Amino acid sequence: MIAIIDYDAGNLTSVQRAVSFLGKACVVTRDVGTLLEADRIIFPGVGAAGSAMESLVRYGIDRILRDAFGMGKPILGICLGSQIILDASEENDTACLGILPGIVKAFPGDMIGPDGRRLKVPHMGWNRLLCTGGHPILEGLDPMDEFYFVHGYYPQPKETAHIFCRTDYGIDFPSVIGCRNLVATQFHPEKSGRPGLRILSNFFQWNP
Amino acid sequence: MLSKRIIPCLDVREGKTTKGIKFKGNVDIGDPVEMARMYYEAGADEIVFYDITASSDKRDIMIDVVRKVAETIFIPFSVGGGIRTVEDMRRVLLAGAEKVSVNSAAVLHPEIIAQGAEAFGSQCIVLGMDVKKVEPSEAIPSGYEIVINGGRKPMGLDALAWAKQAEALGAGEICLNSIDADGTKEGYELTLTALISKAVSIPVIASGGAGTPEHLRDVLTVGHADAALIASMVHYGTYTIGEIKQYLTESGVPVRRTW
């Protein structure tokens, strides 16, 4: 059973639908027992870091996530879930989960695009991955494949070894990060067509 | 580098897709769920649905369509048409749409943009603008006026001022439709698109007038649009999305090339 964490952070049904489409049983839950029993955990989320952390603490999910990480359970963070696994976020100066050393940074406001105009923030739309280190969830992808992003902040792990891919948007920001049994994508695999679904099915097979 | 998005637009009336020519004389051309799946597999980067169902008691049909679409395609899609309240937005988003688009209701009650952005986040809220070229005047200094009710009612509101106001209220994106160009297949309204695109810092989807891949190249370069809406040029099989993207790639416009 795959557990998708429900903590009032945006529309979780699209993740659930993609997992079901791939033929996997899943449950959207914040129940501590269910999360600890699950074989794998997906930690999605859209919205602001501050209110997301408040909800995680209120439901006791912050501790569960740390425990699940310590137990070696495969965890996939998505979007906001790739950010609040770090120590802190520049968004509302929020203290985060601290599972992975690093901080969440805002895109600089003065990035210039290829046409000489200021780049828009949030970074929204399709973009590629520049893979710097192999990871089982990236298996079978084409270097030309693109993924759907919607975000104004990005994760910046402290250790280079925790960065598996970067993406070019004014700067080369980390877009796939992780450590041991935790892996996280800044983009939305559930909204990224065939290559996104491939990442999800790779995650289901992954035995860290 | 961020790719420019190519977005097929499906007008849906009582659960069937149609394509209007200048908003008149709609004809049924298919099943929206089937068409969405077809475009998803053909390389669409996103899909836009406009619910043009006239009677409110038949609007639940659209929620069913949204639910079915969300089960079969895994790219973002938005739904517009008849969205008047935050509750309307919630139903569409819960049924599986990534974004909702508001048009007439936002002109009449701009606070719906702020309420939607507060409830669901700016990235969910698209402002649809129907715009008509007029003589510049004191009320309409840009020479582009906002019209509502499917292009029938001029509002005395300047399109440029409205775009900036909507951005300030929390709109995450603008879908900019030229009533003059819509259905003509003679090209997008480039002056209007560049004007709005340069004035706001949220993405602008150009709409109305696409007939050839050259039209998309123009609006994505000189028009400074972030995305281009297409309808009849793909609905009737004149071009495939693959052919359009091939042309754009050869013209140096960055687009997503694998799917």
Interface residues (C-beta under 8 A of the other chain):
Chain A: G10 N11 T13 S14 R17 A18 F21 V46 G47 G113 P114 D115 R117 R118 L119 K120 V121 P122 H123 M124 G125 W126 N127 R128 D142 M144 D145 E146 Y148 V150 D168 Y169 E190 K191 S192 G193 R194 P195 G196 L197
Chain B: M1 L2 S3 R5 Y40 D45 A70 E71 T72 F74 I75 P76 L93 L94 G96 E98 F120 G121 Q123 G172 E173 K198 S201 I202 P203 T221 H224 D226 A227 P254 R256 R257 T258 W259
